[in-house]
Amino acid sequence: MTTVIQDFTTEDIDYVRHGDRPLTLRLFRPAGAGPFPAVVVLHPGGWAHGDLTGCQQQGEAWAQAGLTIASLDFRQGADRYPSSLIDINYAIRWLKSNAGGFNINPDQVGLSGYSSGGHLAMLAAMRPDDPRYTEIPVGDGAAAFDATVRCVGVAWPVINRCRAIATPNDI
C-alpha cells in the first residue's frame, strides 16, 4: 500500500452568520494542481457540544492524502432542530459554489461524521433538498449548487446503536 504525504494549508473561514454569531469552517487544502475532491466533516458531541477542532487529526491526515477537508462549526441542540442541518446543508452548497477559489471539484464533495456528527451526516445526505434545510440561500449564481454529496462515510453514528441497548428478550 502506498501512502501519499503532501503539504497542506489550514484556514479558518466564516461561512455563515446568524445575527452577530458567525459559524466557521476549518479548511485543510492539499498543495498541488487540483482540483481536489472535498469532504465536509462533522464533529461528535451528542448534538450539544464540540466544535470544528474535534476533527483536527482527520483533517490533517486526509489533506496529506490529497483531499480537501472542511471541518464545520454548526448550531447544536440548544438552537433546536433543524438548525444543525440547515447549517450543514448551507455549508455544502457554499463550499460547492466557492469550489473554484478553493481548488475543489464541486462534483466530488462527500460528507463524513462521527457519533452524533455521523447521524447528522446521514440525515443531511438523505434529504439534500428538504425545504427545512435549504432555507438559507447561497449568494448570486449559486442556485445551481445543491447539497447532494457523492458519498457518506460515518463512524459510530447514533443510527446503529439500537442493538447496543436492546436486551436478549427484546430481540
Secondary structure by P-SEA (a helix, b strand, c coil): cbbbbbbbbbbbbbccccccbbbbbbbbbbcccccbbbbbbbbbccccccccccaaaaaaaaaaabbbbbbbbccccccccaaaaaaaaaaaaaaaaacccccccccbbbbbbccaaaaaaaaaaaccccccccccccccccccccccccccccccccccccccccccccc
